[in-house]
Amino acid sequence: MPMRPYDGRVTDTDQTGAPGEPRELGELGPSGPAPVEAGPATSSPGERRLAHPPSDRYRESEAALAAAAADPADAVDPGASVARGVAVAMVVAIAGAASIVYLGGVLLLTEVLVVIAGFTGGGVGLALRWGSAEHLAGRRRVGAALALALGAVALGQLGLWQYGRSEGGVLGPIDYIGQVYGPLVLVEFAAAGVVAWLAAR
């Protein structure tokens, strides 16, 4: 029987190839498929890639919310402004002056006027801090709080004088306030100024 020369091709009877010859890519060996090395991923010419995945936006939002929840003082109010802070503080100051006139003139409750003055100063300071946030800080906010708080007490004293004139009084504002309320007026100014300074700083 004539012998056919070996041409190097794999046949049904030659599963492993000749000894020493490298197997072709993907050829089965004794322990299974030979490992195939993966090359770097390439993109088609018309494919667009984003610089960051869309999920990064949600991660940043969640991180910001978590930071604000952890420290509410660091949260910034986007609607804060100097105008809003001053407007709210002026409303508080006018309300405090009206309370002084009503309680001291109509109800004749002179001792409670010191408490009203203190609450007015504290309300003015807190209103400036909340309304203006970082737009009005430091000495400027403290100065504005003191001016509005002391102005509210002064306006209240003028209101008391006007109410006294409507009841038949003839004295001037300084004489009337001095004779009717005396040193209590100075205590009111002090209470309003100190509490406003503490609340605004």
Secondary structure, 3 states (H helix, E strand, C coil): CCCCCCCCCCCCCCCCCCCCCCCCCCCEECCEECCCCCCCCCCCCCCCCCCCCCHHHHHHHHHHHHHHHHCHHHCCCCCCCHHHHHHHHHHHHHHHHHHHHHHHHHCCCCCCHHHHHHHHHHHHHHHHHHHHHHHCCCHHHHHHHHHHHHHHHHHHHHHHHHHHHHCCCCCCHHHHHHHHCCCHHHHHHHHHHHHHHHHHC
